[in-house]
Amino acid sequence: MRNEVREQRRQRGLSQVELADALGVSRQTVISIESGRYMPSLPLAFTIARFFDLTVDKMFDPDDEEAGA
Amino acid sequence: MMTFIPPRLRKPAVYVLAGLLFAAAWLVQGGHLWFVSIMAVIGTAAGAVRLYRLGGTDTDEGARAGSRTDERQQLVSLRSRALACNLAAATSFLGLTAAIAVKAAWGWPFLVTFLITGYGYLLGLGNYGVAEEGTPDDEDAGSQTRPSVSS
């Protein structure tokens, strides 16, 4: 599943540590989400989307699974 | 249960408790191997310090040691525990089968382990929601088919 986390974070000039602190997760988890190795839970997906003022389907694209693999 | 202990101290505390129990077992046993209990205490202390220091590092292992895991780290830990349990069940089954085949008396610990892992699995199914499918909505009750949705 492709996601926009890395792009949105970079657009806002945030480091992975800063984003991790804001989301209440570890830096390693942010890295895993950005690289597509970990699919966040629904509550965390909503937290991420709200943090970036986007909807969940804008942040995470389930139709782009093959492209991310 | 352990919320009164600071998160970073929880795993070391459990480690110390387990180590002291192990040391006490050697001490209670007596005999010429009593000194093993002292070695166990020293090893436990060293391990607890190492665990505490690990808990302060910015790694997945550090998060686990420091009891501050997020959802991904908890999921990894859960999967690891499930794998460990599967291995324990498979190993105990093989051990029990081997003991039966050679008519050995040492098969009962394998049987106990196998029964505990099996019972633990059933207990988990009961506790974590297998029996909580709920009842269907009124509209769905009595009907297994849904009208097709035209797009």
Backbone of each chain as ProteinMPNN parsed JSONL, in Angstrom:
{"seq_chain_A": "MRNEVREQRRQRGLSQVELADALGVSRQTVISIESGRYMPSLPLAFTIARFFDLTVDKMFDPDDEEAGA", "coords_chain_A": {"N_chain_A": [[0.845, -1.198, 0.0], [0.653, 2.077, -1.015], [1.687, 5.201, 0.371], [1.364, 8.637, 1.487], [2.935, 9.656, 3.431], [5.711, 10.211, 3.738], [6.117, 12.188, 1.759], [4.335, 14.225, 2.594], [5.372, 14.805, 5.112], [7.91, 15.776, 4.452], [7.187, 18.003, 2.973], [6.273, 19.628, 4.974], [8.497, 20.104, 6.356], [9.341, 18.475, 8.451], [11.132, 16.346, 10.689], [11.704, 12.775, 10.951], [11.717, 12.054, 13.599], [10.394, 14.188, 14.825], [7.847, 13.924, 13.691], [7.192, 11.396, 14.639], [7.07, 11.908, 17.401], [4.909, 13.646, 17.423], [2.862, 11.969, 16.606], [2.863, 10.075, 18.516], [4.246, 7.689, 18.329], [7.026, 5.458, 17.682], [10.219, 6.415, 16.237], [11.154, 4.452, 14.563], [8.825, 3.217, 13.75], [7.607, 5.204, 12.207], [9.429, 5.251, 10.113], [9.022, 2.649, 9.124], [6.364, 2.84, 8.271], [6.544, 4.809, 6.296], [8.155, 3.539, 4.44], [6.509, 1.581, 3.644], [6.54, -0.876, 4.801], [5.092, -1.375, 7.038], [1.703, -1.427, 7.799], [-0.355, 0.902, 9.15], [-2.588, 0.8, 12.023], [-6.154, 1.348, 11.975], [-6.973, 3.465, 13.784], [-4.465, 4.778, 14.066], [-3.945, 5.438, 11.427], [-5.962, 7.321, 10.969], [-5.133, 9.248, 12.796], [-2.716, 10.036, 11.641], [-3.636, 11.041, 9.183], [-5.281, 13.167, 10.025], [-3.382, 14.722, 11.258], [-1.97, 15.727, 9.113], [-3.936, 17.162, 7.919], [-5.488, 15.859, 5.997], [-7.538, 13.432, 4.239], [-8.041, 9.951, 5.085], [-8.046, 8.305, 2.835], [-6.67, 9.845, 1.089], [-4.183, 9.871, 2.156], [-3.427, 7.188, 2.258], [-3.157, 4.735, -0.198], [-4.88, 2.14, -1.231], [-5.097, 0.897, -3.677], [-2.708, 0.863, -4.872], [-1.017, -1.225, -4.328], [0.61, -3.103, -5.657], [2.445, -1.464, -6.855], [3.916, -0.515, -4.721], [5.103, -2.786, -3.769]], "CA_chain_A": [[0.0, 0.0, 0.0], [1.425, 3.317, -1.093], [1.152, 6.273, 1.216], [1.912, 9.974, 1.25], [3.48, 10.14, 4.7], [7.035, 10.817, 3.539], [5.97, 13.429, 0.992], [3.692, 15.241, 3.44], [6.317, 15.173, 6.178], [8.961, 16.61, 3.868], [6.588, 19.29, 2.605], [6.132, 20.437, 6.188], [9.817, 20.287, 6.944], [9.442, 17.747, 9.717], [11.993, 15.169, 10.724], [10.961, 11.575, 11.353], [11.588, 12.086, 15.06], [9.329, 15.143, 15.163], [6.562, 13.328, 13.33], [6.946, 10.298, 15.574], [6.631, 12.512, 18.667], [3.569, 14.211, 17.246], [1.897, 10.88, 16.452], [2.921, 9.193, 19.682], [4.833, 6.396, 17.982], [8.486, 5.502, 17.647], [10.836, 6.81, 14.963], [11.246, 3.255, 13.727], [7.504, 2.96, 13.168], [7.441, 6.174, 11.125], [10.251, 4.753, 9.0], [8.356, 1.471, 8.562], [5.158, 3.275, 7.548], [6.966, 5.53, 5.088], [8.711, 2.605, 3.464], [5.452, 0.65, 3.264], [6.723, -2.186, 5.43], [4.091, -1.549, 8.084], [0.428, -0.762, 7.551], [-0.822, 1.311, 10.481], [-3.957, 0.476, 12.401], [-7.124, 2.371, 11.567], [-6.836, 4.683, 14.614], [-3.224, 5.506, 13.752], [-4.117, 6.008, 10.082], [-6.752, 8.548, 11.142], [-4.285, 10.231, 13.483], [-1.768, 10.55, 10.648], [-4.372, 11.858, 8.213], [-5.697, 14.413, 10.681], [-2.185, 15.534, 11.514], [-1.61, 16.405, 7.868], [-5.159, 17.792, 7.384], [-5.928, 15.129, 4.806], [-8.377, 12.274, 4.558], [-7.276, 8.694, 5.117], [-7.852, 7.767, 1.48], [-5.646, 10.653, 0.406], [-2.881, 9.502, 2.726], [-3.106, 5.78, 1.984], [-3.783, 4.311, -1.441], [-4.881, 0.664, -1.256], [-5.063, 0.379, -5.052], [-1.341, 0.935, -5.389], [-0.257, -2.215, -3.58], [1.648, -3.717, -6.483], [3.499, -0.486, -7.122], [4.759, -0.386, -3.529], [5.761, -4.049, -3.435]], "C_chain_A": [[0.885, 1.254, 0.0], [0.836, 4.353, -0.16], [1.947, 7.568, 0.993], [2.663, 10.512, 2.465], [4.823, 10.852, 4.49], [6.931, 12.168, 2.815], [5.389, 14.543, 1.855], [4.631, 15.721, 4.542], [7.387, 16.111, 5.639], [8.417, 17.979, 3.467], [6.479, 20.219, 3.804], [7.456, 20.619, 6.926], [10.018, 19.601, 8.28], [10.462, 16.618, 9.599], [11.139, 13.969, 11.138], [10.745, 11.544, 12.859], [10.456, 13.026, 15.464], [7.952, 14.583, 14.832], [6.206, 12.204, 14.296], [6.446, 10.838, 16.91], [5.208, 13.035, 18.564], [2.504, 13.116, 17.176], [1.88, 9.949, 17.653], [3.398, 7.798, 19.352], [6.36, 6.544, 17.938], [8.978, 5.955, 16.265], [10.893, 5.621, 14.007], [9.907, 2.942, 13.052], [7.209, 3.942, 12.04], [8.212, 5.713, 9.888], [9.557, 3.566, 8.319], [7.116, 1.855, 7.768], [5.557, 3.943, 6.235], [7.474, 4.575, 4.011], [7.689, 1.564, 3.021], [5.596, -0.722, 3.88], [5.675, -2.444, 6.504], [2.848, -0.75, 7.728], [-0.168, -0.372, 8.904], [-2.245, 0.86, 10.754], [-4.876, 1.607, 11.966], [-7.031, 3.622, 12.453], [-5.578, 5.48, 14.287], [-3.302, 6.136, 12.365], [-4.924, 7.303, 10.158], [-5.922, 9.639, 11.815], [-3.31, 10.871, 12.496], [-2.482, 11.485, 9.677], [-4.778, 13.2, 8.821], [-4.507, 15.316, 10.934], [-1.812, 16.342, 10.273], [-2.81, 17.098, 7.21], [-5.589, 17.167, 6.053], [-6.883, 14.024, 5.237], [-7.521, 11.012, 4.482], [-7.028, 8.183, 3.699], [-6.909, 8.624, 0.649], [-4.24, 10.251, 0.891], [-2.449, 8.097, 2.301], [-3.882, 5.318, 0.757], [-3.749, 2.792, -1.538], [-4.784, 0.096, -2.664], [-3.653, 0.309, -5.613], [-0.438, -0.07, -4.692], [0.895, -2.783, -4.384], [2.798, -2.752, -6.722], [4.442, -0.35, -5.941], [5.548, -1.629, -3.229], [7.037, -4.235, -4.22]], "O_chain_A": [[1.728, 1.456, 0.874], [-0.373, 4.379, 0.071], [3.028, 7.578, 0.404], [2.989, 11.697, 2.517], [5.041, 11.952, 4.998], [7.565, 13.149, 3.203], [5.889, 15.668, 1.849], [4.672, 16.91, 4.859], [7.734, 17.108, 6.272], [9.103, 18.991, 3.605], [6.578, 21.439, 3.672], [7.504, 21.223, 7.998], [10.766, 20.077, 9.133], [10.624, 16.017, 8.537], [10.011, 14.121, 11.608], [9.717, 11.066, 13.337], [9.654, 12.7, 16.34], [7.005, 14.749, 15.6], [5.057, 12.077, 14.717], [5.507, 10.291, 17.489], [4.406, 12.891, 19.487], [1.377, 13.311, 17.631], [0.976, 9.125, 17.789], [3.011, 6.83, 20.007], [6.896, 7.634, 18.136], [8.254, 5.886, 15.273], [10.704, 5.768, 12.8], [9.871, 2.462, 11.919], [6.625, 3.561, 11.025], [7.71, 5.779, 8.766], [9.512, 3.488, 7.091], [6.842, 1.275, 6.718], [4.971, 3.668, 5.189], [7.247, 4.787, 2.82], [7.962, 0.759, 2.131], [4.857, -1.641, 3.527], [5.399, -3.595, 6.844], [2.92, 0.435, 7.402], [-0.455, -1.247, 9.72], [-3.009, 0.574, 9.832], [-4.415, 2.697, 11.628], [-7.01, 4.735, 11.928], [-5.613, 6.71, 14.236], [-2.79, 7.235, 12.148], [-4.598, 8.277, 9.478], [-6.002, 10.81, 11.445], [-3.102, 12.084, 12.509], [-2.0, 12.578, 9.383], [-4.629, 14.245, 8.188], [-4.615, 16.538, 10.834], [-1.391, 17.495, 10.372], [-2.712, 17.567, 6.076], [-5.995, 17.861, 5.121], [-7.021, 13.72, 6.422], [-6.437, 11.004, 3.9], [-5.943, 7.69, 3.39], [-6.404, 8.177, -0.381], [-3.263, 10.288, 0.142], [-1.276, 7.848, 2.024], [-5.099, 5.483, 0.676], [-2.72, 2.212, -1.884], [-4.425, -1.07, -2.833], [-3.429, -0.234, -6.695], [0.749, 0.184, -4.487], [2.009, -2.931, -3.881], [3.961, -3.148, -6.785], [5.633, -0.099, -6.122], [6.552, -1.57, -2.519], [7.718, -5.248, -4.061]]}, "seq_chain_B": "MMTFIPPRLRKPAVYVLAGLLFAAAWLVQGGHLWFVSIMAVIGTAAGAVRLYRLGGTDTDEGARAGSRTDERQQLVSLRSRALACNLAAATSFLGLTAAIAVKAAWGWPFLVTFLITGYGYLLGLGNYGVAEEGTPDDEDAGSQTRPSVSS", "coords_chain_B": {"N_chain_B": [[-1.108, -3.935, 36.633], [1.539, -3.512, 37.206], [1.778, -0.815, 37.201], [2.628, 1.004, 39.051], [5.314, 0.931, 38.98], [7.965, 2.598, 37.376], [8.004, 2.731, 33.774], [10.468, 2.048, 32.505], [11.711, 0.531, 34.368], [10.285, -1.775, 34.617], [10.652, -4.22, 33.058], [13.359, -4.88, 33.831], [12.763, -5.3, 36.546], [11.086, -7.549, 36.552], [12.868, -9.325, 35.475], [14.816, -9.409, 37.48], [13.317, -10.492, 39.554], [12.697, -13.048, 38.518], [15.293, -14.029, 38.264], [16.147, -14.054, 40.93], [14.404, -15.93, 42.001], [15.263, -18.188, 40.636], [17.871, -18.345, 41.627], [17.266, -18.758, 44.311], [16.154, -21.279, 44.17], [18.368, -22.905, 43.621], [19.74, -22.482, 45.956], [18.024, -23.503, 47.91], [18.046, -26.131, 47.156], [20.526, -26.966, 48.052], [23.493, -28.875, 48.901], [26.529, -29.517, 47.029], [26.414, -27.713, 45.003], [25.626, -25.214, 45.733], [26.809, -22.781, 45.281], [26.081, -22.002, 42.782], [23.846, -20.459, 43.024], [24.841, -18.005, 43.854], [26.26, -17.267, 41.607], [24.096, -17.037, 39.926], [22.762, -14.846, 41.021], [24.631, -12.819, 40.585], [24.76, -12.88, 37.799], [22.12, -12.212, 37.254], [21.972, -9.601, 38.263], [23.775, -8.294, 36.567], [22.493, -8.703, 34.125], [20.101, -7.333, 34.555], [20.956, -4.694, 34.763], [21.996, -4.347, 32.216], [19.636, -4.637, 30.746], [18.213, -2.431, 31.673], [19.795, -0.346, 30.708], [19.576, -0.844, 27.988], [16.914, -0.222, 27.676], [16.924, 2.494, 27.475], [17.695, 3.145, 24.961], [17.279, 4.213, 21.526], [15.791, 2.257, 19.899], [14.002, -0.58, 18.477], [14.321, -2.764, 20.156], [15.108, -1.457, 22.436], [12.779, -0.052, 23.025], [11.103, -2.153, 23.68], [12.44, -3.225, 25.887], [12.265, -1.06, 27.554], [9.593, -0.859, 28.058], [7.869, 0.773, 26.468], [6.505, 0.473, 24.088], [5.119, 0.999, 20.815], [2.235, 0.564, 18.604], [3.134, -0.966, 16.371], [5.472, -2.156, 17.329], [4.398, -3.617, 19.402], [2.871, -5.384, 17.939], [4.831, -6.812, 16.562], [6.065, -8.009, 18.739], [3.951, -9.555, 19.67], [3.58, -11.325, 17.524], [5.993, -12.649, 17.644], [5.777, -13.914, 20.094], [3.652, -15.6, 19.512], [4.839, -17.244, 17.605], [6.802, -18.427, 19.212], [5.153, -19.869, 20.928], [3.93, -21.605, 19.14], [6.144, -23.104, 18.369], [6.79, -24.245, 20.828], [4.533, -25.834, 21.238], [4.687, -27.576, 19.029], [7.161, -28.79, 19.508], [6.695, -30.013, 21.984], [4.737, -31.818, 21.24], [6.148, -33.467, 19.466], [8.064, -34.465, 21.253], [6.439, -35.831, 23.06], [5.349, -37.76, 21.367], [7.651, -39.16, 20.659], [8.361, -40.145, 23.174], [6.239, -41.862, 23.694], [6.65, -43.7, 21.677], [9.018, -44.989, 22.402], [8.334, -46.008, 24.767], [8.904, -44.512, 27.068], [9.339, -43.002, 30.327], [9.621, -40.358, 30.538], [7.856, -38.75, 29.216], [5.799, -37.236, 30.254], [6.289, -34.421, 30.939], [6.277, -33.274, 28.388], [3.673, -33.822, 27.64], [2.263, -32.262, 29.488], [3.142, -29.681, 28.767], [2.18, -29.605, 26.146], [-0.589, -29.777, 26.589], [-0.993, -27.437, 28.05], [-0.283, -25.417, 26.213], [-2.216, -25.891, 24.274], [-4.579, -25.519, 25.733], [-4.174, -22.878, 26.455], [-4.39, -21.658, 23.97], [-7.098, -22.108, 23.357], [-8.2, -20.719, 25.47], [-7.374, -18.163, 24.803], [-8.839, -17.767, 22.43], [-11.381, -17.685, 23.509], [-11.175, -15.477, 25.222], [-10.469, -13.354, 23.564], [-12.449, -12.79, 21.74], [-13.745, -14.638, 19.909], [-16.28, -15.575, 20.399], [-17.872, -13.393, 20.043], [-19.362, -12.551, 17.842], [-21.774, -11.325, 17.629], [-25.214, -10.312, 17.058], [-27.176, -10.364, 14.045], [-28.166, -7.373, 12.221], [-31.511, -6.036, 12.273], [-32.548, -5.832, 9.692], [-31.031, -7.659, 8.322], [-31.586, -10.029, 9.529], [-32.71, -13.345, 9.256], [-32.358, -13.433, 6.569], [-30.133, -14.315, 4.103], [-29.323, -13.222, 1.829], [-28.487, -10.281, 0.058], [-29.851, -7.369, -1.436], [-28.873, -6.561, -4.75], [-26.502, -3.988, -5.44], [-26.884, -1.236, -7.338], [-24.762, 0.543, -9.471]], "CA_chain_B": [[-0.56, -4.529, 37.858], [2.873, -2.952, 37.498], [1.754, 0.594, 36.808], [3.315, 1.824, 40.053], [6.749, 0.891, 38.659], [8.262, 3.347, 36.147], [8.073, 1.801, 32.635], [11.81, 1.566, 32.175], [12.16, -0.41, 35.399], [9.402, -2.945, 34.71], [11.29, -5.441, 32.554], [14.423, -5.268, 34.753], [12.199, -5.8, 37.803], [10.642, -8.923, 36.303], [14.1, -10.099, 35.272], [15.422, -9.602, 38.808], [12.454, -11.417, 40.3], [12.908, -14.393, 37.972], [16.656, -14.441, 38.592], [16.229, -14.363, 42.359], [13.707, -17.208, 42.202], [16.168, -19.223, 40.129], [18.958, -18.455, 42.603], [16.721, -19.357, 45.534], [15.965, -22.711, 43.917], [19.671, -23.553, 43.789], [20.1, -22.395, 47.374], [17.166, -24.445, 48.637], [18.493, -27.478, 46.808], [21.682, -27.286, 48.887], [24.512, -29.704, 48.271], [27.784, -28.879, 46.647], [26.181, -26.751, 43.917], [24.966, -24.033, 46.296], [27.43, -21.561, 44.744], [25.403, -21.607, 41.535], [22.897, -19.394, 43.357], [25.587, -16.736, 43.86], [26.497, -16.935, 40.193], [22.809, -16.622, 39.35], [22.487, -13.477, 41.495], [25.546, -11.914, 39.861], [24.293, -12.833, 36.409], [20.852, -11.484, 37.227], [22.25, -8.171, 38.442], [24.382, -7.791, 35.329], [21.462, -8.705, 33.093], [19.123, -6.278, 34.832], [21.598, -3.417, 34.41], [22.048, -4.309, 30.743], [18.26, -4.422, 30.293], [17.865, -1.041, 31.976], [20.52, 0.518, 29.76], [18.956, -1.073, 26.677], [15.628, 0.465, 27.695], [17.106, 3.909, 27.186], [18.172, 3.347, 23.593], [16.256, 4.529, 20.524], [15.654, 1.113, 19.0], [12.84, -1.415, 18.796], [14.666, -3.56, 21.331], [15.089, -0.529, 23.558], [11.381, 0.24, 23.358], [10.566, -3.326, 24.377], [13.08, -3.32, 27.198], [11.818, 0.062, 28.368], [8.126, -0.916, 28.184], [7.239, 1.945, 25.831], [6.295, 0.057, 22.703], [3.939, 1.479, 20.107], [1.418, -0.538, 18.075], [3.91, -1.852, 15.5], [6.373, -2.939, 18.167], [3.571, -4.591, 20.114], [2.47, -6.412, 16.972], [6.011, -7.651, 16.344], [6.232, -8.805, 19.951], [2.859, -10.527, 19.705], [3.876, -12.364, 16.533], [7.121, -13.436, 18.141], [5.258, -14.788, 21.146], [2.851, -16.633, 18.854], [5.784, -18.182, 17.013], [7.398, -19.188, 20.315], [4.137, -20.794, 21.418], [3.79, -22.649, 18.122], [7.319, -23.975, 18.474], [6.66, -25.012, 22.072], [3.5, -26.856, 21.024], [5.205, -28.576, 18.093], [8.233, -29.521, 20.182], [6.122, -30.886, 23.007], [4.051, -32.921, 20.557], [7.185, -34.402, 18.988], [8.646, -35.126, 22.426], [5.451, -36.787, 23.576], [5.267, -38.864, 20.408], [8.875, -39.954, 20.808], [8.302, -40.853, 24.458], [5.29, -42.976, 23.541], [7.235, -44.705, 20.781], [10.068, -45.765, 23.086], [7.769, -46.401, 26.074], [9.698, -43.843, 28.102], [8.564, -42.374, 31.402], [9.878, -38.921, 30.563], [6.961, -38.075, 28.28], [4.754, -36.402, 30.873], [6.466, -32.961, 30.81], [5.835, -32.891, 27.041], [2.208, -33.851, 27.652], [1.802, -31.078, 30.244], [3.39, -28.498, 27.939], [1.259, -29.634, 25.009], [-1.935, -29.458, 27.071], [-1.034, -26.022, 28.446], [-0.312, -24.57, 25.018], [-3.527, -26.068, 23.652], [-5.582, -24.852, 26.563], [-3.921, -21.437, 26.33], [-4.942, -21.213, 22.686], [-8.56, -22.057, 23.496], [-8.478, -19.613, 26.399], [-7.204, -16.932, 24.025], [-9.992, -17.622, 21.529], [-12.522, -17.267, 24.318], [-10.984, -14.147, 25.809], [-10.226, -12.276, 22.608], [-13.549, -12.384, 20.891], [-14.335, -15.541, 18.931], [-17.707, -15.723, 20.7], [-18.483, -12.069, 20.057], [-19.788, -12.148, 16.509], [-22.939, -10.469, 17.757], [-26.406, -10.71, 16.32], [-27.329, -9.563, 12.831], [-29.115, -6.279, 12.256], [-32.887, -6.445, 11.987], [-32.763, -5.952, 8.257], [-30.333, -8.83, 7.815], [-32.036, -11.235, 10.213], [-33.592, -14.206, 8.476], [-32.068, -13.38, 5.136], [-28.702, -14.437, 3.824], [-28.997, -12.528, 0.582], [-28.665, -8.835, 0.051], [-30.178, -6.868, -2.767], [-27.704, -6.066, -5.472], [-26.357, -2.544, -5.43], [-26.612, -0.733, -8.687], [-23.842, 1.663, -9.411]], "C_chain_B": [[0.755, -3.876, 38.238], [2.941, -1.461, 37.215], [2.46, 1.486, 37.817], [4.826, 1.822, 39.843], [6.978, 1.705, 37.392], [8.499, 2.393, 34.973], [9.464, 1.219, 32.393], [12.315, 0.539, 33.178], [11.369, -1.722, 35.394], [10.073, -4.239, 34.25], [12.473, -5.836, 33.447], [13.891, -5.839, 36.069], [11.741, -7.245, 37.662], [11.851, -9.842, 36.164], [14.759, -10.424, 36.614], [14.612, -10.611, 39.612], [12.676, -12.854, 39.838], [14.297, -14.911, 38.348], [16.8, -14.824, 40.059], [15.509, -15.669, 42.684], [14.595, -18.368, 41.767], [17.318, -19.45, 41.115], [18.476, -19.124, 43.882], [16.534, -20.859, 45.367], [17.276, -23.473, 44.113], [20.083, -23.573, 45.252], [19.306, -23.396, 48.2], [17.61, -25.877, 48.379], [19.663, -27.924, 47.678], [22.724, -28.096, 48.14], [25.719, -28.886, 47.829], [27.618, -27.863, 45.527], [25.521, -25.462, 44.424], [25.52, -22.745, 45.685], [26.814, -21.108, 43.423], [24.428, -20.468, 41.809], [23.596, -18.033, 43.37], [25.868, -16.299, 42.425], [25.214, -16.443, 39.534], [22.475, -15.194, 39.765], [23.365, -12.474, 40.749], [25.093, -11.758, 38.408], [22.998, -12.051, 36.268], [21.087, -9.987, 37.345], [22.824, -7.565, 37.166], [23.34, -7.691, 34.215], [20.449, -7.591, 33.29], [19.692, -4.905, 34.468], [21.641, -3.263, 32.888], [20.658, -4.008, 30.167], [17.832, -2.975, 30.522], [18.533, -0.082, 30.993], [19.932, 0.378, 28.354], [17.634, -0.316, 26.57], [15.734, 1.95, 27.395], [17.531, 4.193, 25.762], [17.0, 3.556, 22.634], [16.196, 3.435, 19.47], [14.38, 0.35, 19.36], [13.105, -2.251, 20.052], [14.626, -2.694, 22.585], [13.674, -0.197, 23.998], [10.759, -0.925, 24.117], [11.145, -3.423, 25.774], [12.589, -2.212, 28.126], [10.313, 0.148, 28.528], [7.454, 0.34, 27.64], [6.999, 1.661, 24.349], [5.055, 0.72, 22.105], [3.25, 0.284, 19.446], [2.207, -1.49, 17.177], [4.823, -2.741, 16.329], [5.602, -3.972, 18.981], [3.15, -5.725, 19.191], [3.627, -7.373, 16.707], [6.222, -8.578, 17.545], [5.173, -9.901, 20.025], [3.118, -11.674, 18.731], [5.018, -13.255, 17.001], [6.66, -14.399, 19.226], [4.432, -15.921, 20.538], [3.752, -17.692, 18.229], [6.415, -19.055, 18.091], [6.416, -20.231, 20.833], [3.924, -21.936, 20.424], [4.943, -23.64, 18.197], [7.239, -24.844, 19.725], [5.651, -26.137, 21.893], [4.025, -27.966, 20.112], [6.28, -29.429, 18.758], [7.68, -30.48, 21.224], [5.382, -32.061, 22.375], [5.056, -33.952, 20.062], [7.802, -35.166, 20.145], [7.718, -36.17, 22.998], [5.358, -38.009, 22.669], [6.479, -39.779, 20.521], [8.844, -40.76, 22.098], [7.356, -42.043, 24.387], [5.926, -44.102, 22.722], [8.261, -45.574, 21.496], [9.63, -46.204, 24.479], [8.553, -45.79, 27.226], [8.791, -43.182, 29.128], [8.723, -40.86, 31.391], [8.954, -38.137, 29.637], [6.0, -37.1, 28.932], [5.02, -34.898, 30.824], [6.043, -32.449, 29.419], [4.304, -32.835, 26.97], [1.654, -32.605, 28.356], [1.965, -29.818, 29.395], [2.412, -28.433, 26.769], [-0.156, -29.253, 25.439], [-2.044, -27.983, 27.441], [-1.095, -25.111, 27.227], [-1.667, -24.676, 24.313], [-4.615, -25.36, 24.429], [-5.42, -23.336, 26.477], [-4.489, -20.881, 25.036], [-6.459, -21.082, 22.768], [-8.972, -20.922, 24.419], [-8.38, -18.271, 25.666], [-8.377, -16.696, 23.089], [-11.204, -17.13, 22.302], [-12.393, -15.842, 24.809], [-10.982, -13.044, 24.769], [-11.261, -12.199, 21.499], [-14.124, -13.349, 19.892], [-15.849, -15.647, 19.14], [-18.44, -14.394, 20.68], [-18.878, -11.606, 18.665], [-20.978, -11.199, 16.569], [-24.103, -10.997, 16.947], [-26.543, -9.836, 15.085], [-28.303, -8.414, 13.046], [-30.504, -6.795, 11.908], [-33.111, -6.687, 10.507], [-32.147, -7.23, 7.703], [-30.866, -10.124, 8.41], [-32.971, -12.03, 9.323], [-33.339, -14.189, 6.997], [-30.58, -13.412, 4.92], [-28.32, -13.693, 2.563], [-29.27, -11.051, 0.715], [-29.057, -8.4, -1.342], [-28.928, -6.332, -3.45], [-27.707, -4.547, -5.499], [-26.042, -2.081, -6.835], [-25.73, 0.492, -8.602], [-24.143, 2.64, -10.55]], "O_chain_B": [[1.062, -3.703, 39.418], [4.021, -0.906, 37.014], [2.853, 2.604, 37.484], [5.541, 2.616, 40.455], [6.25, 1.522, 36.416], [9.129, 1.351, 35.151], [9.606, 0.03, 32.108], [13.231, -0.23, 32.884], [11.738, -2.671, 36.085], [10.062, -5.237, 34.971], [12.597, -7.01, 33.796], [14.49, -6.749, 36.642], [11.979, -8.067, 38.546], [11.863, -10.969, 36.659], [15.199, -11.549, 36.854], [15.176, -11.484, 40.272], [12.823, -13.764, 40.655], [14.459, -16.078, 38.705], [17.484, -15.791, 40.395], [15.954, -16.428, 43.545], [14.67, -19.396, 42.44], [17.69, -20.587, 41.402], [19.178, -19.949, 44.468], [16.73, -21.624, 46.312], [17.291, -24.555, 44.7], [20.685, -24.532, 45.734], [19.852, -24.057, 49.083], [17.558, -26.727, 49.268], [19.788, -29.104, 48.006], [22.831, -28.023, 46.916], [25.891, -27.729, 48.21], [28.589, -27.213, 45.14], [24.932, -24.712, 43.646], [24.811, -21.745, 45.579], [27.004, -19.967, 42.999], [24.202, -19.615, 40.951], [23.019, -17.03, 42.95], [25.734, -15.126, 42.076], [25.241, -15.546, 38.691], [21.965, -14.416, 38.96], [22.898, -11.413, 40.335], [25.05, -10.652, 37.868], [22.799, -11.322, 35.297], [20.48, -9.197, 36.623], [22.426, -6.481, 36.737], [23.313, -6.719, 33.461], [19.991, -6.977, 32.327], [18.981, -4.057, 33.928], [21.36, -2.192, 32.349], [20.522, -3.228, 29.225], [17.173, -2.37, 29.676], [17.915, 0.868, 30.512], [19.807, 1.361, 27.623], [17.279, 0.173, 25.497], [14.729, 2.593, 27.091], [17.712, 5.351, 25.386], [15.877, 3.129, 22.902], [16.509, 3.659, 18.301], [13.762, 0.594, 20.396], [12.226, -2.419, 20.898], [14.178, -3.126, 23.647], [13.397, -0.074, 25.191], [9.997, -0.732, 25.063], [10.421, -3.675, 26.737], [12.507, -2.404, 29.339], [9.804, 1.125, 29.076], [6.569, 0.904, 28.285], [7.258, 2.498, 23.485], [4.071, 0.968, 22.802], [3.622, -0.864, 19.686], [1.977, -2.699, 17.214], [4.937, -3.939, 16.068], [6.096, -5.074, 19.22], [3.079, -6.882, 19.605], [3.436, -8.587, 16.636], [6.515, -9.764, 17.392], [5.468, -11.037, 20.399], [2.908, -12.842, 19.059], [5.007, -14.465, 16.778], [7.092, -15.551, 19.275], [4.502, -17.062, 20.993], [3.468, -18.887, 18.311], [6.551, -20.266, 17.918], [6.811, -21.355, 21.144], [3.757, -23.09, 20.819], [4.749, -24.852, 18.101], [7.575, -26.028, 19.691], [5.881, -27.26, 22.341], [3.83, -29.149, 20.389], [6.304, -30.649, 18.589], [8.136, -31.618, 21.338], [5.398, -33.169, 22.911], [4.851, -35.156, 20.215], [8.039, -36.37, 20.045], [8.147, -37.261, 23.376], [5.296, -39.145, 23.141], [6.359, -41.004, 20.485], [9.251, -41.921, 22.119], [7.633, -43.103, 24.949], [5.767, -45.284, 23.026], [8.358, -46.771, 21.223], [10.431, -46.703, 25.269], [8.834, -46.451, 28.225], [7.64, -42.849, 28.846], [8.048, -40.155, 32.141], [9.238, -36.985, 29.309], [5.443, -36.232, 28.26], [4.065, -34.135, 30.68], [5.52, -31.342, 29.288], [3.72, -31.95, 26.344], [0.705, -31.981, 27.884], [1.056, -28.994, 29.308], [1.884, -27.371, 26.438], [-0.841, -28.501, 24.746], [-3.065, -27.348, 27.179], [-1.861, -24.148, 27.202], [-2.199, -23.683, 23.817], [-5.469, -24.685, 23.854], [-6.405, -22.6, 26.431], [-5.009, -19.766, 25.007], [-7.036, -20.093, 22.318], [-9.972, -20.247, 24.179], [-9.191, -17.37, 25.878], [-8.86, -15.571, 22.96], [-11.957, -16.279, 21.829], [-13.364, -15.086, 24.817], [-11.432, -11.93, 25.038], [-11.004, -11.621, 20.443], [-14.941, -12.934, 19.069], [-16.606, -15.79, 18.18], [-19.527, -14.282, 21.247], [-18.752, -10.427, 18.334], [-21.171, -10.373, 15.677], [-23.99, -12.001, 16.243], [-26.08, -8.695, 15.074], [-29.155, -8.465, 13.932], [-30.648, -7.865, 11.316], [-33.788, -7.64, 10.12], [-32.657, -7.817, 6.749], [-30.63, -11.202, 7.863], [-33.894, -11.487, 8.716], [-34.036, -14.865, 6.24], [-29.846, -12.611, 5.499], [-27.138, -13.544, 2.256], [-30.193, -10.637, 1.416], [-28.635, -9.008, -2.326], [-28.053, -5.737, -2.821], [-28.756, -3.906, -5.568], [-25.049, -2.492, -7.435], [-25.934, 1.368, -7.761], [-23.471, 3.664, -10.678]]}, "name": "protein", "num_of_chains": 2, "seq": "MRNEVREQRRQRGLSQVELADALGVSRQTVISIESGRYMPSLPLAFTIARFFDLTVDKMFDPDDEEAGAMMTFIPPRLRKPAVYVLAGLLFAAAWLVQGGHLWFVSIMAVIGTAAGAVRLYRLGGTDTDEGARAGSRTDERQQLVSLRSRALACNLAAATSFLGLTAAIAVKAAWGWPFLVTFLITGYGYLLGLGNYGVAEEGTPDDEDAGSQTRPSVSS"}
